[in-house]
């Protein structure tokens, strides 16, 4: 069997010269799949031998499929669930700000460590949208990240300053959702 030839876009004539760079990736929008796409990137990175860390800003102490799955990667994947749950559950702005601040401190630690090649700040865009943290602070910190560190930020309502800084931005758009058909979130599919 003949060995397949790598035809990755970096070798395509319309792209520039390949250079290693830690990318800032943003998934935003009102559609489903923002976090799920980041999880897929984490699996790809793990497959390439990277160490990955994720901080979840909103999800609270309830059991999710991703948490169980990432345990299978052992010390190669570090998962920090730091939220108190959805803001409509907590209804305590001061507590939400304090929780977001604690999660952001963990993010800064991971952003600047030498251990992880990819860090995911899951649902941080919501935190910025609700003014729990200041966008300028996050943007400034991202500008000081190590040059080869990849950072993935998810959540609806990504601010323009973050979009401007990012190397890749994807907006998820909802066309149809089972919730509108009266169906609750499905384990293994949505959480």
N, CA, C and O of each residue as an XYZ file, in Angstrom:
764
protein
N       0.854     -1.175      0.000
C       0.000      0.000      0.000
C       0.899      1.238      0.000
O       1.835      1.333      0.794
N       0.617      2.151     -0.866
C       1.429      3.367     -0.984
C       1.167      4.302      0.191
O       0.043      4.419      0.678
N       2.225      4.960      0.628
C       2.107      5.926      1.718
C       1.386      7.170      1.206
O       1.703      7.672      0.127
N       0.419      7.670      1.975
C      -0.322      8.859      1.549
C       0.553     10.098      1.679
O       1.426     10.182      2.542
N       0.297     11.041      0.810
C       1.044     12.291      0.794
C       0.294     13.327      1.608
O      -0.918     13.486      1.460
N       1.018     14.033      2.472
C       0.420     15.100      3.274
C       0.062     16.260      2.362
O       0.943     16.876      1.763
N      -1.219     16.559      2.255
C      -1.682     17.659      1.406
C      -2.337     18.744      2.251
O      -3.313     19.370      1.837
N      -1.785     18.955      3.438
C      -2.326     19.969      4.342
C      -2.247     21.341      3.689
O      -1.367     21.581      2.863
N      -3.153     22.243      4.048
C      -3.185     23.575      3.434
C      -1.883     24.353      3.540
O      -1.640     25.248      2.730
N      -1.047     24.039      4.507
C       0.204     24.785      4.640
C       1.086     24.611      3.414
O       1.962     25.439      3.164
N       0.867     23.528      2.629
C       1.659     23.281      1.431
C       0.954     23.781      0.170
O       1.514     23.713     -0.924
N      -0.235     24.266      0.317
C      -1.000     24.740     -0.830
C      -0.427     26.063     -1.326
O       0.021     26.889     -0.530
N      -0.443     26.260     -2.622
C       0.205     27.431     -3.219
C      -0.391     28.766     -2.789
O       0.292     29.787     -2.863
N      -1.638     28.788     -2.345
C      -2.255     30.067     -1.984
C      -1.989     30.482     -0.549
O      -2.364     31.583     -0.148
N      -1.347     29.615      0.235
C      -1.036     29.990      1.612
C       0.408     30.448      1.705
O       1.240     30.112      0.863
N       0.686     31.210      2.729
C       2.040     31.693      2.942
C       2.953     30.596      3.455
O       2.543     29.442      3.583
N       4.167     30.952      3.740
C       5.147     30.021      4.264
C       4.699     29.520      5.633
O       4.173     30.285      6.441
N       4.911     28.228      5.887
C       4.526     27.639      7.170
C       5.407     28.200      8.281
O       6.632     28.243      8.162
N       4.778     28.616      9.333
C       5.510     29.040     10.523
C       4.744     28.578     11.752
O       3.513     28.602     11.768
N       5.465     28.162     12.774
C       4.832     27.747     14.026
C       4.394     28.982     14.782
O       5.155     29.937     14.939
N       3.160     28.952     15.248
C       2.603     30.079     15.993
C       1.506     29.547     16.892
O       0.687     28.735     16.462
N       1.481     29.991     18.116
C       0.371     29.667     19.000
C      -0.825     30.508     18.599
O      -0.764     31.738     18.628
N      -1.898     29.859     18.230
C      -3.083     30.554     17.722
C      -4.064     30.902     18.839
O      -4.146     30.217     19.859
N      -4.797     31.979     18.616
C      -5.942     32.336     19.453
C      -7.172     32.040     18.620
O      -7.368     32.623     17.554
N      -8.006     31.125     19.116
C      -9.194     30.678     18.410
C     -10.424     31.070     19.221
O     -10.423     30.961     20.448
N     -11.459     31.521     18.547
C     -12.692     31.934     19.214
C     -13.879     31.273     18.518
O     -14.023     31.367     17.299
N     -14.722     30.607     19.296
C     -16.011     30.122     18.817
C     -17.087     30.905     19.542
O     -17.139     30.919     20.772
N     -17.946     31.557     18.772
C     -18.990     32.395     19.347
C     -20.284     32.183     18.571
O     -20.338     31.329     17.686
N     -21.313     32.937     18.885
C     -22.586     32.841     18.183
C     -23.661     32.222     19.053
O     -23.416     31.818     20.190
N     -24.874     32.159     18.484
C     -26.038     31.661     19.213
C     -26.299     30.178     18.989
O     -27.174     29.600     19.633
N     -25.552     29.557     18.085
C     -25.773     28.152     17.782
C     -25.029     27.217     18.715
O     -24.116     27.629     19.431
N     -25.424     25.962     18.699
C     -24.776     24.924     19.497
C     -23.437     24.557     18.869
O     -23.217     24.771     17.677
N     -22.545     24.003     19.689
C     -21.319     23.437     19.163
C     -20.051     24.212     19.450
O     -18.969     23.799     19.033
N     -20.161     25.328     20.152
C     -18.971     26.152     20.428
C     -17.985     25.389     21.315
O     -16.807     25.268     20.978
N     -18.462     24.885     22.428
C     -17.602     24.100     23.318
C     -17.234     22.770     22.681
O     -16.087     22.332     22.772
N     -18.195     22.127     22.040
C     -17.958     20.831     21.433
C     -16.837     20.899     20.409
O     -16.014     19.986     20.339
N     -16.788     21.954     19.620
C     -15.703     22.118     18.647
C     -14.360     22.279     19.354
O     -13.346     21.756     18.892
N     -14.351     22.992     20.459
C     -13.107     23.132     21.238
C     -12.680     21.778     21.792
O     -11.488     21.473     21.823
N     -13.636     20.962     22.231
C     -13.308     19.629     22.732
C     -12.694     18.786     21.610
O     -11.748     18.032     21.839
N     -13.234     18.920     20.409
C     -12.677     18.207     19.260
C     -11.237     18.622     18.988
O     -10.390     17.783     18.683
N     -10.964     19.915     19.099
C      -9.597     20.402     18.931
C      -8.703     19.842     20.031
O      -7.545     19.511     19.780
N      -9.230     19.735     21.245
C      -8.457     19.155     22.342
C      -8.076     17.710     22.017
O      -6.940     17.301     22.254
N      -9.001     16.951     21.487
C      -8.712     15.559     21.130
C      -7.644     15.508     20.034
O      -6.732     14.682     20.087
N      -7.761     16.383     19.056
C      -6.749     16.442     17.997
C      -5.375     16.767     18.595
O      -4.378     16.138     18.244
N      -5.330     17.745     19.493
C      -4.066     18.142     20.123
C      -3.496     16.994     20.959
O      -2.294     16.730     20.913
N      -4.347     16.318     21.713
C      -3.902     15.171     22.501
C      -3.326     14.082     21.591
O      -2.342     13.425     21.930
N      -3.956     13.908     20.440
C      -3.468     12.938     19.464
C      -2.093     13.282     18.920
O      -1.367     12.403     18.457
N      -1.735     14.550     18.974
C      -0.413     15.010     18.540
C       0.584     15.084     19.689
O       1.699     15.577     19.524
N       0.171     14.588     20.860
C       1.081     14.538     22.003
C       1.085     15.782     22.871
O       1.916     15.893     23.773
N       0.181     16.722     22.627
C       0.109     17.930     23.444
C      -0.467     17.609     24.810
O      -1.161     16.609     24.994
N      -0.168     18.466     25.751
C      -0.884     18.480     27.027
C      -1.889     19.627     26.933
O      -1.576     20.706     26.430
N      -3.083     19.375     27.420
C      -4.193     20.306     27.269
C      -4.793     20.594     28.641
O      -4.864     19.712     29.496
N      -5.221     21.836     28.841
C      -5.946     22.203     30.059
C      -7.185     22.996     29.663
O      -7.173     23.746     28.687
N      -8.243     22.821     30.427
C      -9.484     23.548     30.169
C     -10.057     24.084     31.475
O     -10.133     23.375     32.478
N     -10.455     25.341     31.440
C     -11.189     25.967     32.540
C     -12.607     26.210     32.031
O     -12.796     26.828     30.983
N     -13.601     25.724     32.773
C     -14.997     25.971     32.423
C     -15.548     27.026     33.375
O     -15.585     26.835     34.590
N     -15.976     28.145     32.789
C     -16.414     29.308     33.554
C     -17.835     29.215     34.071
O     -18.110     29.724     35.157
N     -18.743     28.596     33.355
C     -20.166     28.641     33.707
C     -20.633     27.324     34.321
O     -21.290     27.319     35.362
N     -20.296     26.217     33.682
C     -20.794     24.926     34.166
C     -20.431     24.732     35.621
O     -19.306     24.998     36.042
N     -21.401     24.264     36.378
C     -21.209     24.059     37.809
C     -20.838     22.632     38.123
O     -20.085     21.998     37.383
N     -21.353     22.140     39.194
C     -20.956     20.841     39.722
C     -21.744     19.671     39.135
O     -21.616     18.545     39.617
N     -22.549     19.915     38.111
C     -23.287     18.800     37.542
C     -22.396     18.006     36.604
O     -21.462     18.541     36.007
N     -22.701     16.721     36.485
C     -21.877     15.770     35.745
C     -22.089     15.953     34.235
O     -23.220     15.989     33.752
N     -20.960     16.070     33.497
C     -21.033     16.209     32.043
C     -20.261     15.079     31.372
O     -19.356     14.489     31.962
N     -20.630     14.792     30.146
C     -19.940     13.763     29.368
C     -18.493     14.121     29.101
O     -17.619     13.255     29.129
N     -18.231     15.415     28.837
C     -16.845     15.801     28.549
C     -15.943     15.585     29.755
O     -14.788     15.190     29.601
N     -16.458     15.839     30.952
C     -15.648     15.638     32.148
C     -15.249     14.166     32.288
O     -14.099     13.848     32.591
N     -16.212     13.285     32.062
C     -15.927     11.853     32.150
C     -14.957     11.420     31.055
O     -14.045     10.635     31.315
N     -15.140     11.915     29.853
C     -14.270     11.531     28.739
C     -12.839     12.014     28.948
O     -11.890     11.272     28.695
N     -12.682     13.237     29.402
C     -11.331     13.775     29.546
C     -10.549     13.108     30.676
O      -9.320     13.162     30.692
N     -11.243     12.486     31.609
C     -10.552     11.720     32.655
C      -9.732     10.578     32.040
O      -8.722     10.157     32.604
N     -10.175     10.085     30.887
C      -9.503      8.974     30.236
C      -8.098      9.335     29.755
O      -7.272      8.452     29.522
N      -7.830     10.630     29.608
C      -6.514     11.073     29.153
C      -5.529     11.280     30.295
O      -4.374     11.632     30.057
N      -5.969     11.065     31.528
C      -5.092     11.144     32.690
C      -4.377     12.478     32.801
O      -4.995     13.535     32.675
N      -3.086     12.428     33.035
C      -2.288     13.629     33.289
C      -2.046     14.474     32.042
O      -1.454     15.549     32.133
N      -2.492     14.005     30.889
C      -2.311     14.799     29.664
C      -3.402     15.852     29.490
O      -3.267     16.765     28.675
N      -4.496     15.720     30.266
C      -5.604     16.682     30.171
C      -5.991     17.118     31.582
O      -6.344     16.291     32.424
N      -5.923     18.413     31.826
C      -6.315     18.969     33.123
C      -7.598     19.771     32.953
O      -7.685     20.661     32.106
N      -8.579     19.445     33.760
C      -9.929     20.001     33.621
C     -10.320     20.691     34.923
O     -10.300     20.083     35.993
N     -10.675     21.969     34.818
C     -11.049     22.754     35.989
C     -12.464     23.294     35.797
O     -12.678     24.212     35.005
N     -13.424     22.729     36.515
C     -14.809     23.203     36.488
C     -14.914     24.237     37.598
O     -14.889     23.887     38.778
N     -15.033     25.515     37.227
C     -14.922     26.586     38.217
C     -16.188     27.433     38.334
O     -16.233     28.372     39.129
N     -17.206     27.111     37.557
C     -18.422     27.904     37.592
C     -19.364     27.484     38.706
O     -19.210     26.427     39.319
N     -20.348     28.345     38.951
C     -21.398     28.059     39.935
C     -22.683     27.613     39.267
O     -23.694     27.403     39.939
N     -22.655     27.466     37.961
C     -23.863     27.150     37.211
C     -24.261     28.350     36.381
O     -23.585     29.378     36.395
N     -25.326     28.222     35.682
C     -25.775     29.287     34.788
C     -26.229     30.509     35.582
O     -26.792     30.377     36.668
N     -25.985     31.681     35.040
C     -26.266     32.925     35.755
C     -27.744     33.064     36.111
O     -28.085     33.694     37.112
N     -28.612     32.484     35.303
C     -30.034     32.568     35.644
C     -30.365     31.670     36.832
O     -31.430     31.806     37.434
N     -29.456     30.749     37.174
C     -29.623     29.936     38.383
C     -29.083     30.672     39.611
O     -29.719     30.665     40.665
N     -27.910     31.309     39.480
C     -27.279     31.935     40.639
C     -27.963     33.244     41.019
O     -28.220     33.496     42.197
N     -28.253     34.070     40.031
C     -28.900     35.376     40.240
C     -28.219     36.190     41.339
O     -28.883     36.833     42.153
N     -26.898     36.154     41.350
C     -26.113     36.889     42.332
C     -24.891     37.460     41.617
O     -23.862     36.794     41.503
N     -25.010     38.689     41.142
C     -23.973     39.313     40.318
C     -22.622     39.334     41.029
O     -21.608     38.975     40.430
N     -22.591     39.743     42.279
C     -21.325     39.834     43.007
C     -20.643     38.469     43.112
O     -19.430     38.368     42.933
N     -21.414     37.424     43.399
C     -20.863     36.072     43.487
C     -20.369     35.605     42.117
O     -19.317     34.973     42.017
N     -21.125     35.915     41.065
C     -20.712     35.537     39.718
C     -19.403     36.218     39.336
O     -18.543     35.597     38.712
N     -19.244     37.486     39.704
C     -18.003     38.215     39.432
C     -16.845     37.568     40.189
O     -15.765     37.377     39.630
N     -17.066     37.233     41.447
C     -16.027     36.604     42.263
C     -15.629     35.243     41.680
O     -14.442     34.927     41.604
N     -16.598     34.451     41.276
C     -16.325     33.141     40.683
C     -15.560     33.295     39.376
O     -14.600     32.567     39.124
N     -15.986     34.245     38.543
C     -15.295     34.494     37.275
C     -13.855     34.929     37.518
O     -12.953     34.522     36.786
N     -13.634     35.745     38.528
C     -12.286     36.218     38.863
C     -11.393     35.033     39.258
O     -10.239     34.961     38.835
N     -11.921     34.110     40.064
C     -11.147     32.931     40.471
C     -10.799     32.064     39.258
O      -9.679     31.567     39.141
N     -11.763     31.890     38.367
C     -11.508     31.104     37.157
C     -10.466     31.794     36.277
O      -9.601     31.130     35.707
N     -10.543     33.122     36.163
C      -9.590     33.855     35.345
C      -8.179     33.750     35.924
O      -7.212     33.675     35.166
N      -8.047     33.742     37.229
C      -6.724     33.577     37.838
C      -6.132     32.223     37.450
O      -4.935     32.131     37.177
N      -6.951     31.175     37.422
C      -6.493     29.854     36.986
C      -6.108     29.911     35.504
O      -5.107     29.318     35.103
N      -6.888     30.616     34.696
C      -6.576     30.762     33.269
C      -5.218     31.425     33.066
O      -4.426     30.982     32.234
N      -4.952     32.472     33.817
C      -3.666     33.170     33.688
C      -2.512     32.232     34.026
O      -1.483     32.231     33.351
N      -2.690     31.446     35.060
C      -1.657     30.473     35.452
C      -1.386     29.496     34.303
O      -0.231     29.242     33.960
N      -2.448     28.954     33.713
C      -2.313     27.989     32.620
C      -1.779     28.643     31.352
O      -1.010     28.033     30.609
N      -2.184     29.876     31.108
C      -1.756     30.604     29.923
C      -0.242     30.770     29.887
O       0.366     30.739     28.817
N       0.355     30.943     31.038
C       1.790     31.241     31.101
C       2.654     30.062     31.537
O       3.872     30.199     31.654
N       2.032     28.892     31.781
C       2.865     27.758     32.198
C       3.624     27.176     31.001
O       3.347     27.504     29.847
N       4.568     26.321     31.305
C       5.358     25.650     30.260
C       4.842     24.232     30.002
O       5.402     23.510     29.177
N       3.786     23.836     30.698
C       3.313     22.456     30.648
C       2.333     22.187     29.508
O       2.423     21.156     28.841
N       1.402     23.107     29.283
C       0.309     22.872     28.333
C       0.563     23.611     27.013
O       0.977     24.770     26.996
N       0.301     22.902     25.915
C       0.430     23.533     24.603
C      -0.894     24.137     24.138
O      -0.904     25.052     23.314
N      -2.004     23.633     24.659
C      -3.336     24.160     24.335
C      -4.092     24.390     25.631
O      -4.137     23.515     26.495
N      -4.684     25.566     25.763
C      -5.576     25.860     26.880
C      -6.916     26.307     26.324
O      -6.984     27.042     25.339
N      -7.967     25.854     26.963
C      -9.334     26.180     26.540
C      -9.999     26.931     27.673
O     -10.044     26.454     28.807
N     -10.517     28.114     27.361
C     -11.264     28.910     28.325
C     -12.734     28.831     27.901
O     -13.241     29.689     27.178
N     -13.395     27.784     28.372
C     -14.749     27.456     27.935
C     -15.769     28.400     28.550
O     -15.834     28.557     29.769
N     -16.558     29.023     27.696
C     -17.652     29.932     28.062
C     -17.172     31.271     28.632
O     -17.949     31.987     29.264
N     -15.902     31.611     28.414
C     -15.399     32.903     28.882
C     -16.096     34.067     28.175
O     -16.243     35.141     28.759
N     -16.522     33.872     26.943
C     -17.187     34.971     26.228
C     -18.473     35.408     26.927
O     -18.816     36.591     26.906
N     -19.188     34.464     27.545
C     -20.384     34.831     28.314
C     -20.004     35.698     29.515
O     -20.685     36.668     29.847
N     -18.904     35.320     30.150
C     -18.420     36.073     31.310
C     -18.134     37.524     30.914
O     -18.429     38.453     31.666
N     -17.563     37.702     29.734
C     -17.288     39.057     29.236
C     -18.588     39.763     28.848
O     -18.763     40.948     29.131
N     -19.477     39.047     28.213
C     -20.768     39.613     27.803
C     -21.568     40.126     29.001
O     -22.227     41.162     28.916
N     -21.506     39.396     30.118
C     -22.246     39.776     31.327
C     -21.455     40.712     32.236
O     -21.902     41.041     33.335
N     -20.271     41.141     31.774
C     -19.425     42.094     32.517
C     -18.932     41.568     33.858
O     -18.750     42.336     34.803
N     -18.715     40.252     33.939
C     -18.116     39.684     35.149
C     -16.617     39.950     35.173
O     -16.013     40.063     36.240
N     -16.022     40.049     33.987
C     -14.618     40.417     33.827
C     -14.542     41.481     32.743
O     -15.464     41.630     31.942
N     -13.442     42.215     32.723
C     -13.240     43.280     31.740
C     -12.538     42.714     30.506
O     -11.506     42.054     30.619
N     -13.095     42.973     29.352
C     -12.518     42.500     28.093
C     -11.085     42.988     27.925
O     -10.222     42.222     27.495
N     -10.817     44.245     28.255
C      -9.471     44.806     28.073
C      -8.433     44.005     28.851
O      -7.315     43.813     28.373
N      -8.790     43.539     30.038
C      -7.854     42.751     30.847
C      -7.531     41.422     30.176
O      -6.374     41.001     30.149
N      -8.549     40.766     29.638
C      -8.350     39.467     28.992
C      -7.507     39.648     27.735
O      -6.564     38.890     27.509
N      -7.838     40.640     26.917
C      -7.101     40.903     25.678
C      -5.634     41.203     25.991
O      -4.739     40.678     25.329
N      -5.388     42.035     26.985
C      -4.016     42.386     27.347
C      -3.229     41.156     27.787
O      -2.068     40.993     27.411
N      -3.851     40.296     28.576
C      -3.163     39.084     29.040
C      -2.874     38.140     27.874
O      -1.805     37.532     27.814
N      -3.823     38.019     26.954
C      -3.611     37.151     25.791
C      -2.439     37.646     24.940
O      -1.736     36.846     24.323
N      -2.236     38.936     24.909
C      -1.121     39.502     24.134
C       0.231     39.131     24.727
O       1.251     39.230     24.044
N       0.254     38.706     25.986
C       1.522     38.360     26.649
C       1.749     36.850     26.728
O       2.703     36.406     27.367
N       0.901     36.065     26.098
C       1.040     34.610     26.169
C       2.330     34.162     25.490
O       2.860     34.874     24.636
N       2.838     32.988     25.862
C       4.006     32.454     25.169
C       3.704     32.294     23.672
O       2.577     31.957     23.309
N       4.675     32.525     22.816
C       4.436     32.557     21.368
C       3.867     31.272     20.768
O       3.175     31.332     19.751
N       4.138     30.114     21.368
C       3.656     28.854     20.799
C       2.435     28.289     21.519
O       1.971     27.200     21.180
N       1.915     29.004     22.495
C       0.738     28.534     23.255
C      -0.526     28.788     22.433
O      -0.769     29.906     21.980
N      -1.325     27.739     22.248
C      -2.617     27.856     21.579
C      -3.689     28.106     22.643
O      -3.673     27.484     23.705
N      -4.625     29.025     22.352
C      -5.681     29.380     23.298
C      -7.014     29.341     22.562
O      -7.165     29.945     21.500
N      -7.977     28.626     23.133
C      -9.312     28.510     22.542
C     -10.297     29.123     23.515
O     -10.355     28.713     24.674
N     -11.084     30.109     23.063
C     -12.083     30.789     23.895
C     -13.455     30.544     23.294
O     -13.652     30.732     22.093
N     -14.410     30.124     24.124
C     -15.738     29.807     23.616
C     -16.810     30.639     24.326
O     -16.560     31.269     25.354
N     -17.988     30.619     23.749
C     -19.152     31.271     24.335
C     -19.728     32.326     23.410
O     -19.010     32.951     22.630
N     -21.041     32.513     23.508
C     -21.709     33.510     22.687
C     -21.341     34.923     23.107
O     -20.934     35.164     24.244
N     -21.489     35.838     22.184
C     -21.290     37.252     22.486
C     -19.845     37.681     22.611
O     -19.544     38.598     23.376
N     -18.936     37.041     21.878
C     -17.527     37.442     21.945
C     -17.402     38.928     21.605
O     -17.949     39.379     20.599
N     -16.690     39.687     22.431
C     -16.565     41.126     22.187
C     -15.687     41.424     20.970
O     -14.796     40.641     20.640
N     -15.935     42.544     20.310
C     -15.168     42.905     19.106
C     -13.658     42.935     19.334
O     -12.897     42.566     18.440
N     -13.213     43.366     20.508
C     -11.773     43.427     20.778
C     -11.135     42.035     20.765
O      -9.997     41.876     20.325
N     -11.857     41.045     21.240
C     -11.359     39.675     21.238
C     -11.361     39.114     19.814
O     -10.430     38.421     19.405
N     -12.406     39.422     19.081
C     -12.494     38.986     17.685
C     -11.347     39.580     16.877
O     -10.748     38.894     16.048
N     -11.042     40.840     17.112
C      -9.940     41.501     16.409
C      -8.602     40.838     16.707
O      -7.780     40.682     15.804
N      -8.370     40.451     17.941
C      -7.105     39.843     18.360
C      -6.941     38.420     17.838
O      -5.822     37.995     17.552
N      -8.031     37.684     17.713
C      -7.987     36.254     17.393
C      -7.422     35.998     15.998
O      -7.512     36.831     15.096
N      -6.833     34.802     15.862
C      -6.354     34.338     14.559
C      -7.460     33.640     13.780
O      -7.477     33.671     12.549
N      -8.388     33.008     14.502
C      -9.487     32.280     13.889
C     -10.739     32.534     14.705
O     -10.738     32.356     15.923
N     -11.805     32.948     14.041
C     -13.092     33.177     14.708
C     -14.161     32.440     13.915
O     -14.268     32.600     12.699
N     -14.946     31.636     14.613
C     -16.072     30.943     14.005
C     -17.333     31.343     14.748
O     -17.376     31.335     15.978
N     -18.361     31.694     13.983
C     -19.646     32.034     14.577
C     -20.631     30.909     14.301
O     -20.919     30.595     13.147
N     -21.142     30.310     15.359
C     -22.132     29.247     15.236
C     -23.519     29.889     15.115
O     -23.867     30.796     15.873
N     -24.288     29.408     14.164
C     -25.625     29.958     13.929
C     -26.647     28.832     14.075
O     -26.516     27.773     13.462
N     -27.663     29.080     14.897
C     -28.708     28.079     15.108
C     -29.723     28.130     13.955
O     -30.313     29.176     13.683
N     -29.910     27.017     13.301
C     -30.930     26.889     12.260
C     -32.182     26.224     12.850
O     -33.311     26.620     12.557
N     -31.955     25.216     13.680
C     -33.046     24.459     14.289
C     -32.510     23.861     15.581
O     -31.350     23.452     15.641
N     -33.338     23.807     16.611
C     -32.887     23.296     17.904
C     -33.983     22.436     18.513
O     -35.157     22.802     18.449
N     -33.619     21.276     19.115
C     -34.647     20.414     19.712
C     -35.401     21.074     20.865
O     -36.541     20.709     21.150
N     -34.775     22.037     21.524
C     -35.443     22.751     22.617
C     -36.742     23.393     22.124
O     -37.745     23.413     22.838
N     -36.712     23.915     20.902
C     -37.900     24.566     20.331
C     -38.993     23.563     19.975
O     -40.124     23.945     19.678
N     -38.644     22.273     20.009
C     -39.612     21.202     19.787
C     -40.076     20.607     21.113
O     -40.797     19.610     21.142
N     -39.643     21.246     22.228
C     -40.033     20.784     23.545
C     -39.170     19.667     24.101
O     -39.558     19.004     25.063
N     -38.001     19.451     23.508
C     -37.113     18.387     23.980
C     -36.029     18.957     24.883
O     -35.413     19.974     24.563
N     -35.803     18.296     26.010
C     -34.744     18.716     26.930
C     -33.387     18.294     26.373
O     -33.305     17.470     25.462
N     -32.323     18.872     26.934
C     -30.960     18.541     26.534
C     -30.706     17.054     26.719
O     -31.103     16.468     27.726
N     -30.050     16.456     25.754
C     -29.811     15.019     25.736
C     -28.412     14.697     26.279
O     -27.417     15.229     25.786
N     -28.335     13.822     27.302
C     -27.017     13.402     27.804
C     -26.199     12.747     26.687
O     -26.736     11.990     25.878
N     -24.933     13.035     26.650
C     -24.058     12.456     25.627
C     -24.064     13.221     24.317
O     -23.193     13.007     23.474
N     -25.018     14.097     24.134
C     -25.082     14.919     22.938
C     -24.860     16.383     23.294
O     -24.056     17.064     22.658
N     -25.568     16.868     24.307
C     -25.467     18.271     24.673
C     -24.694     18.512     25.993
O     -24.307     19.644     26.283
N     -24.481     17.493     26.753
C     -23.690     17.628     27.978
C     -23.145     16.289     28.405
O     -22.452     16.200     29.419
